[in-house]
């Protein structure tokens, strides 16, 4: 990404897990295999099991602490809950292409923020080492606001912290449903899948190019 974008003030808002990081789903799959579980066991517990789904929603909203989530979710998986989230995300790493693109955009004068459903910070801090406090202009983690994406009340918060209107911002998420409220506000959206494609689309949109048909629509 060029360091000399000649644009009015623009904003880039990024999801954390699966966008600024490597795939959360792949981490969860690796955890399940290490624990002798079915590869999709973790995903099934947090998305299909009613109790597990409610617990994960409470974690993201900050209604329960990570330690309580660990203790309650472990038995649903049939494993020891001690340090569960840290074990699930043991393989999580920064996604270098997207991290570098965010840094380049900020050097070029783009205001860069993070809008993410949160997972708590203790006993395992998934955000450690990502420079959220120093390398981004605004960070909104859902648990701090007792909301979670795709609640439409969460999105204006990051816009307010960036000091930009929705129409000046690009929002990137790896979940299509999380893009819809941003799109409704007037943000350009990018559904993250392959990091190289995501970076190319971010760059194109920050240069003011119109959205291509079917690109970044959040559909599917």
N, C-alpha and C positions, 0 to 999 in steps of 0.2 A: 504494500500500500504506500502510495506516495506521501511524503512529508509536506507537500505543498498544495493541498486541496484548497482551491479558491472558492470557498462556500460561505454563506451566512452561517451563524452558529448552528451546529448540528449535534445530535446525540445518538449514541449507540448504547443500547441496554441489552445485557446478556444474562441468560440463565447461567447458573453455576454447574450443577451436576449434569454431565452429559454434553455440555457446551464448552465451558472453560476447562472441563475435565474429560478424561477418557470415559468410555461407556460405563454407566452405572449398572446397566443390565448385564454386561459381561463380567463385572466384578461380582455381582450377585450369583451369577451362574458358577463362577469359579469357587466361590464360597460353598455353594451347595455341593459341588463335586468333592471338595475337601472334607466336608462333613458327612459324606455318604448319603446325601439326599438326592431326590429327583432334581434335574437341572433347573426346573422352573418352580421349585418348592417355595422359595422366598417370594417370588412374584405372586404366586397364588395366595400366599398368606396375607400379603399387604393389599391385594387388589380384589380377591374373590372371597376370602373368608371374612364374614361380617365383623367378627371381633377384631381380627388383624387389620382390616381396613379402617375400622374406627380408631384403633390405637395409632395407626400411622398418621391419620388425619389429625389426631390430637397432638402428636409429636410435631407435625408441620405447623400447627397453629400455636404452638407453645403452651398448650393446655396441660401437657405432662412433660416432665424432664426426660432426657435421654436415658438415664439410669432406670427409670420406671418402665420406659418402653422396652429396654433390654430385658428386664426381669419378666415382663408380661408376654413378650413376643417369643422368647426362647421356647417355652413350653408348647406354643402353637406349632413351632417347627420341629419339636421333639429334640431340641439341643439345649445345652447349658446357655443361659442368657447372659452370663458374665461377659462384659465387653462386646456384646453382640454386634452393635453397629460398626465398631472398629474392625471386627473380623469380616463382616460383610463387605466393607469398603477397603480391605487391606491392599488391593491391587490398584486403587484409584490413583491416577497421576494427572498432572496438568496436560491439557491438549495443546501442544506447542504452536500449531498453526493459528489457532484462535487466540491464544494468549498473546502471541506476537502481533497479530492483527489488531488487537485491542490496544496494545502499546503504541503501535504505529499510528492508529487513529488519534490517540490522545496527543501524541507529538504533533500531529497535523492540526490540532486545535479542536478536535471533536471531543465533546464531553461524554465520558464513558461511565456507565453505571452497571450495577448488578441487581437483578431482581430474581430472587430465588426462594422456593419453599425450603424452609430451614429444617435442620436435623439436630439442633442443639450443639453445644460446644464442649460438653463434659459428660462422661470421662474421655470421649474421643472427639477431637476437634477436626472435622473434615476440611475446615477452611485454613488451617495452619499452613504457612508456606506459600500462600497465593497472593499475599500483599494486598488484601482487600482494603486495609486501612490506608495504604499509601499509593496504590496504583490505579485507583478508581475515584471518580468524582462523587459518586453516591452509591451506597450499598443498602438495599432493602431486603432483609431476611424476614420471611413471613411470620415467624414466631414472635418477633419483636412487636408486631402489630395485631396479634391474635386473629390473623386472616391467613388465607393461603390461596395461591393461584388455583383455579381461574377466577377467584372472587374479583369482580370488576372494581371494587373499592381499593384494591391494593395498587393498581397500576398508576393512578394519578399521584401517588405518594412519591414514586421515583422521579416522575416528571417534575414535580415541585422541587425536589432536592436538586435536580439538574438545572432547574430554572429555564426549561424549554417547553414549548408547546408540543403536543403529540405529533403534529404534522412535520416537525423537524427531526423526528427520531425514528430509528430502526430498532426493532425488537427481535431478538433471536432466542428460540426455545426449541427443545427437542420433542416437545409434546404439542400436537396440533391444537388440542383443546385450550392450551394456555395462550395461544396466539390470538384467539378470537376476541377477547376483551380489548387487547391492544389494537387490533384492527378496527374494532368499533370506535375507538377513540380517535382514529386517524393515523396511527403509527404504521409505517411500512413494516412488514413482518417477514421473517425468514424461518422456515422449518428446517432445523439442523439435522443432517444425516451424515454426510461425508464432510469432514472438516475443510478440505480443499474447496469443495463446492460452496460451502457456507461462507468462507472467506471471500471467494470471488463475488458472491451475491452481496455481501456486506459492502465491499468496495464499490460495486456498481451503484448500489442504492445511496451510499454516502456521497457519490458524485452527482446525485440528483437525477439519475436515469429513471424513467418510468418503469413500473413493475411489468415484467414480461408475463404473457398469458400463462397461467398455471404455475408461476414461480413465486415462491414466498407467500402463497395464498393462505396457508394453514389448513388447506383442505386435504382430506385423505388420512 
